Amino acid sequence: MQILLSRTAKKQLLLCPKYIARKFDYWVDMLDTVGLREARKHRGFQDEPLQGDRQGQRSARLSKSYRVIYREVGERAFEIIEVLEVNKHEY
């Protein structure tokens, strides 16, 4: 599995709290270890598809406030995950 970070996501990871960056690293490690399909089953991340203008993208919860927004790219045989954003979710 390959994980690509957008320029925006890289900047956001540098600016977010350290515990969010560590949780993001844990999420990436989980993807590498068990794969995307199994990682989605992990209840703590509450992985879900997005709707509206973000259709085709998914979000996973890093904390109550922070989300990682990503999309799958390429073939199913070799998964490529493009991380678009790591941001604070506005309620």
C-alpha positions as CSV (number, residue, x, y, z in Angstrom):
1,M,0.0,0.0,0.0
2,Q,1.2,3.5,-0.8
3,I,0.1,6.6,1.0
4,L,0.5,9.9,-0.7
5,L,0.2,13.2,1.2
6,S,-1.1,16.3,-0.5
7,R,0.8,19.6,0.0
8,T,-2.1,20.8,2.1
9,A,-2.0,17.7,4.3
10,K,1.7,18.0,4.9
11,K,1.3,21.6,6.0
12,Q,-1.7,20.8,8.3
13,L,0.3,17.9,9.9
14,L,3.1,20.3,10.8
15,L,0.6,22.8,12.4
16,C,-1.6,20.3,14.2
17,P,-1.0,19.3,17.9
18,K,1.6,16.5,18.4
19,Y,-0.9,14.0,19.6
20,I,-2.9,14.3,16.4
21,A,0.3,13.8,14.3
22,R,1.0,10.6,16.4
23,K,-2.6,9.4,15.9
24,F,-2.2,10.0,12.2
25,D,1.0,7.9,12.2
26,Y,-0.9,5.2,14.1
27,W,-3.6,5.2,11.4
28,V,-1.0,5.0,8.6
29,D,0.7,2.1,10.4
30,M,-2.6,0.3,10.8
31,L,-3.3,0.7,7.0
32,D,0.1,-0.8,6.3
33,T,-0.4,-3.7,8.8
34,V,-4.0,-4.8,8.2
35,G,-5.0,-3.0,5.0
36,L,-7.6,-0.4,4.3
37,R,-10.7,-2.7,4.5
38,E,-9.8,-4.0,7.9
39,A,-8.7,-0.6,9.2
40,R,-12.2,0.8,8.3
41,K,-13.7,-1.7,10.8
42,H,-11.7,-0.2,13.7
43,R,-14.5,1.6,15.6
44,G,-12.2,4.3,17.1
45,F,-11.5,5.9,13.7
46,Q,-15.2,6.0,12.6
47,D,-14.3,5.8,9.0
48,E,-17.2,7.0,6.7
49,P,-17.9,8.1,3.2
50,L,-18.4,11.8,2.6
51,Q,-21.3,13.3,0.7
52,G,-22.1,16.3,-1.5
53,D,-19.1,18.0,-3.1
54,R,-16.8,15.6,-1.3
55,Q,-18.4,12.5,-2.8
56,G,-15.8,9.9,-3.5
57,Q,-13.8,10.9,-0.4
58,R,-13.8,9.4,3.1
59,S,-13.0,10.7,6.5
60,A,-11.5,8.9,9.5
61,R,-11.6,10.4,13.0
62,L,-8.3,11.2,14.7
63,S,-9.9,12.8,17.7
64,K,-13.2,14.3,18.6
65,S,-12.3,17.4,16.5
66,Y,-9.7,16.3,14.0
67,R,-10.3,14.3,10.8
68,V,-8.2,12.9,8.0
69,I,-9.8,13.3,4.6
70,Y,-8.6,10.8,2.0
71,R,-9.6,9.0,-1.2
72,E,-8.6,5.8,-2.9
73,V,-6.7,6.0,-6.1
74,G,-5.8,3.4,-8.7
75,E,-6.4,-0.4,-8.9
76,R,-7.8,-2.5,-6.1
77,A,-4.9,-5.0,-6.4
78,F,-2.4,-2.3,-5.3
79,E,-4.0,0.3,-3.0
80,I,-3.0,3.9,-3.1
81,I,-4.4,6.3,-0.5
82,E,-4.2,10.0,-1.2
83,V,-4.5,12.0,2.0
84,L,-6.1,15.3,1.1
85,E,-6.5,17.0,4.4
86,V,-5.9,16.7,8.2
87,N,-8.0,19.3,9.7
88,K,-10.1,20.4,12.6
89,H,-13.7,19.6,12.0
90,E,-16.1,22.5,12.5
91,Y,-19.3,21.8,14.4
